[in-house]
């Protein structure tokens, strides 16, 4: 895999689920991170996903986000509040992301808020149902959640499956409930 580009700046911002992180380059958003236990954890996980586990975050945090990043943050905040946002207008910097993952992410971005697909359905759309596990692995490495809405992809039988962020599958179900999706036909109580 090619090296992901170094971010020009990073930020964190509040959402209904906690503080998310975002990093950008001159080509677009290079990473988005759903909330971890605290802001430091959120930023560390986001940067580690870029292959940059210990940069000086203080310098990157002092870079003012450009208007496109501010709009992206507002879009993520609206989505986390339950607005039916697909965020497809946001420009992602996909340099260094494997081609297969880019194809998975494009299909995932086409899933409308409040709707879900299964790993198998995405695999079939890619031409081979036996790619289900590879689809899951690509989504597990998704550096753009929730802009690439991997929370909308479920295991067979509408089961939550995995979700590689703080809170795991319960966080995935909360996000789906916020969007009005009903995996298994029932919204969670909490």
Residue pairs with C-beta under 8 A, 6 or more apart in sequence:
1 96
1 98
2 95
2 96
3 51
3 96
4 30
4 31
4 49
4 50
4 51
4 95
4 96
4 97
4 143
5 25
5 27
5 30
5 50
5 93
5 95
5 96
6 25
6 50
6 52
6 55
7 23
7 24
7 25
7 30
7 31
7 47
7 50
7 52
7 60
8 24
8 25
8 26
8 60
8 63
9 23
9 24
9 60
9 61
9 63
9 64
9 65
9 69
10 21
10 22
10 23
10 24
10 43
10 46
10 47
10 57
10 60
10 61
10 63
11 21
11 22
11 61
11 65
11 69
11 73
12 19
12 20
12 21
12 22
12 39
12 42
12 43
13 19
13 20
13 22
13 73
13 76
13 77
14 77
15 35
15 76
15 77
15 80
15 81
16 77
16 80
16 81
16 82
16 178
17 34
17 35
17 80
17 171
17 174
17 175
18 35
18 36
18 42
19 35
19 39
19 42
20 32
20 33
20 34
20 35
20 42
20 73
20 76
20 80
21 31
21 32
21 33
21 39
21 42
21 43
21 45
21 46
22 29
22 31
22 32
22 33
22 46
22 65
22 69
22 72
22 73
22 76
23 29
23 30
23 31
23 32
23 46
23 47
23 50
23 60
24 30
24 65
24 66
24 68
24 69
24 93
25 93
25 95
27 91
27 93
27 95
28 68
28 90
28 91
28 92
28 93
29 69
29 72
29 90
29 91
29 92
29 93
29 144
29 147
30 50
30 92
30 93
30 95
30 143
31 46
31 47
31 49
31 50
31 143
31 144
32 46
32 72
32 76
32 143
32 144
32 145
32 146
32 147
33 42
33 43
33 45
33 46
33 49
33 145
34 42
34 145
34 146
34 165
34 166
34 171
35 42
35 165
35 166
36 42
36 44
36 45
36 165
36 166
37 166
41 166
43 57
44 53
46 143
47 53
47 54
47 55
47 57
49 141
49 143
50 143
65 73
68 90
68 91
71 90
72 87
72 90
72 147
75 85
75 87
75 89
75 90
75 147
76 87
76 146
76 147
78 85
79 85
79 87
79 113
79 146
79 179
80 146
80 175
80 178
81 178
82 178
82 179
82 180
84 112
84 113
84 114
84 179
85 113
86 109
86 112
86 113
86 149
87 109
87 146
87 147
87 149
88 109
88 110
90 147
92 105
92 144
92 147
92 148
94 102
94 105
97 105
97 143
98 138
100 134
100 138
101 138
101 141
101 142
103 126
104 122
104 126
104 135
104 138
104 139
105 138
105 142
105 144
105 148
107 117
107 122
107 125
107 126
108 117
108 122
108 139
108 142
108 148
108 149
108 150
108 152
108 153
109 147
109 148
109 149
111 117
111 149
111 152
111 153
113 149
113 152
113 179
113 180
113 181
114 179
114 180
114 181
115 152
115 181
116 152
116 153
116 154
116 158
116 176
116 181
116 183
117 152
117 153
117 154
118 132
118 153
118 154
118 155
118 156
118 158
119 132
119 133
119 135
119 136
119 139
119 153
119 154
119 155
119 156
119 161
120 129
120 132
120 156
122 132
122 135
122 153
123 129
123 130
123 131
123 132
123 134
123 135
126 135
135 153
136 161
136 162
139 148
139 150
139 153
140 150
140 162
140 164
141 164
142 148
142 150
145 151
145 165
146 175
150 163
151 163
151 171
151 172
151 175
151 176
152 176
152 179
152 181
153 161
154 160
154 161
154 183
155 161
155 162
157 184
158 183
158 184
158 185
159 183
159 184
160 169
160 172
160 173
160 183
161 169
161 172
162 168
162 169
163 169
163 171
163 172
165 171
167 174
173 183
173 188
174 188
176 182
176 183
177 187
177 188
180 187
